[in-house]
Amino acid sequence: MKKERQKNRSDENVLIMNILAIFRQNPYTLFNYKQIAGRLGISTGQDRSAVQQSLDKLITQEYILIRNRSKYILNPEAMEEDEAVSEMEGKIEVTIRGKGFLLVPDKDDIHIEPNNLGQALDGDTVLVKLFPRRKNHKPEGKVMKVIQRKRKQYVGTIQLGAKMSFFIPDDKRIHVDFMIPPENLKKAKHGEKVIVDIAEWPERSRNPFAVVKTVLGAPGGNEVEIQSILANYDFPLCFPKHVEKEAEKIPTEISADEIKKRRDFRKIFTFTCDPADAKDFDDALSLQKLKNGNWEVGVHIADVSHYVRPGSAIDKEAFERATSIYMVDRVVPMLPEKLSNDVCSLKPNEDKLCYSAVFEMTEKAEVVKSWIGHTVINSDRRYNYEEVQQIIETGEGEFNNEVLLLNKLALILRGERNKRGSINFKSNEVKFKLDEKGRPLEVYIKEQKESNMLIEDFMLLANRTIAAHIGQKTDKNISPKVFVYRIHDEPSPEKLANFSEFLRKLGYNLNVTSKEKISTSLNQLFEKVSGKAEETMIETIAVRTMAKAVYSTNNIGHYGLAFRFYTHFTSPIRRYPDLMVHRLLDLYSAGKPSVKQPEYEEMCKHCSEMEKKAAEAERESVKFKQMEFMTDQVGKSFDGVISGVSKWGIFVELDYSKAEGLVRLEDMKDDFYYLDEENYMVIGHRTKTTHRLGDKVTVMVKKIDIARKQMDLAIM
């Protein structure tokens, strides 16, 4: 008995030392107990509780500190002098002035002077040597080594020289020009846009040597600029030939044997609803009345996992891309066109394979039971959102009874979600009408209407049902299997407090005493400001106050939707995490053991990063079209709203085109203006004139730079 106690104590000490080692190796990183358990390879409930006990002891001994939302960090005061960190690894940010910052979570960033950047470029992962901390100075360091480049390729323009040419990057945060010998020019002409790779960067050279990979052409044209944006974010411009060849071999016919394995929905009313210009239809709804008077609603999702096998060339390429990218004039798909627009796309009047979540519901939208499995469907009708909206508004149209009933059920689901604390952020998109050459003829705002929400409500129902199916504990002694969740953390208390204080100055209140009260209070706030001058400003700051939704194996729920369990199951044609979810469902339904958490967490992280990059590229394509649309408006005046303030100037969004431009503070000659960051305004030193986020202003267009996607404005 004594030996057993000693062994347990010894095991406990080993566990504590291993946990402490993780914190010492990552002195500035916050971990929750699941992340620590994952790093230790612990998955069972009993061992995880031992991790929690060890963490509690380390807190008592003041080796680690607990932060908000049950996250832990190393206590800097507990580190011995000889254990003090002298080197750090991380991502570097470089400003347009060439100054670097090593990003350190929950600590001061490490400042790196231009002469200490070495061969690091913006976004690279680097090893930095820290200088001894000077009193009253921010931490400083020097880049010792580039561990991983952020980019594989760079976009910019060529400046031809007699013996050596130069490449000037489009991204001004790439603070050095690249040198290109004549043999590496690939016939690029002076001033043309090109894509280059870094060939070498000699140790004592300030500039890297590059080789031209692709000549895009003269700047300013639609094709050149859109391809430049994609290449600048490292997105491929086409599929590799071996991937296209593999896609061509996929059969389009569905065998009778395959249909026999599936639940058959081909005789049940089914339809798709997508934007008018969509080519890939990855979700459909079915509806039928049951003998007991209830309704059966099927959410049918393209069965991409049937065609795209793990480890195949298509699968590897899809994972690298992780998402489809929706540029202004094109879609850059995650999957080759044969799959995305043909084999997997749920076209009307064609048999299609699906993965489905099917619900038996009462007239009051109560889910009596649900079923998840493989199906075959044949869509009766392809609607666009405008057609469904017309049926909702007029009550007339093809299959109007079915559409109206689904809308009635969706309204109830939406109401229930709002009661639970779902936050109703508006989602308006800037869209363009383009001519045959891709030039913008018209700019308009695409609003989310009831038809969009009808489809969304059933997709949300499917996503949360799938997540709960895997994640909800049925046995307290057995941990749920590893799964891919779509998570959304609570906003930080500091950001909420700042937002609440700012609202108070405007005469509004935000109740931040509990999660439920925050969401209820936010929804009430959005209703109060609807149609008022400050509406855009308040909604913008509210969005900035929230955390960003990401993919993770560590389920913390989805704060914005007020769901304990949530995943992405409904768009595997355009999102790789949905494909991962389909495969995991199959794996676990076959009784297979859980997958490895660290491996899937890394995959989730990659997908989250690619999603963020895609969103940035999409926004940049919108900016390009807005600048192109405004080129013949220089010298004209427009009404707008102040959409941002900075130490450089005031950003104004024009009502006419929703384009954003900058009024530089140095150009505002009537006074010396300074930034009041806390109150989102600039103030005139002498006149006390204020320009605040959300204020309506009239501005004149001074200058437009299409290549840089910038517009200079002057306040009238």
ABEGO torsion letter per residue (X at the ends): XAAAAAAAAAAAAAAAAAAAAAAAABAABBBBAAAAAAAAGBABAAAAAAAAAAAAAAAAAGABBBBBGGBBBBBAAABBAAABBABBBEBBBBBAAGBBBBBBBGBBBBBBBAAAAEABBBGBBBBBBBBBBBBGBBBBBBBABBABBABABBBBBBBBBAABBBBBBABAABABBBBBBAAAAGGBBBGBBBBBBBABBBAABABBBBBBABBAEBBGBAAAAAAAAAAAAGBBABBBAAAAAAAAABBABBBAAAAAABBBAAABBBBBBBBAABABBABBBBBBBBAAGBBBBBBBBBBAAAABBBGBAAAAAAAAAGBBBBBAABBBBABBAAAAABAABBBBGBBBBBBBBBBBBBAAGBBABBBBEBBBBBBABBBBAAAAAAAAAAGBEBGAAAAAAAAAAAAAAAAAAAAAGBBBBBBBBBBBBBBAAGBBABBBBBBBBAAAAAAAAAAAAAAAAAAAAAABBABAABBBBBBBBBBBBBBBAAAAAAAAAAAAAAGBBBBAABAAAAAAAAAAAAAAABGBAAAAAAAAAAAAABBBBBBBABBAEBAAAGBABBBBAABAAABAAAAAAAAAAAAAAAGBBBBBAAAAAAAAAAAAAAAAAAAAAAAAAAAAAAAAAAAAABGBBBBBBBABBBAAEBBBBBAAAGBBBBBBAAABAABBBBBBAAAGBBBBAAAGBBBBBGBBBBBBBABBBAAAGBBBBBBX
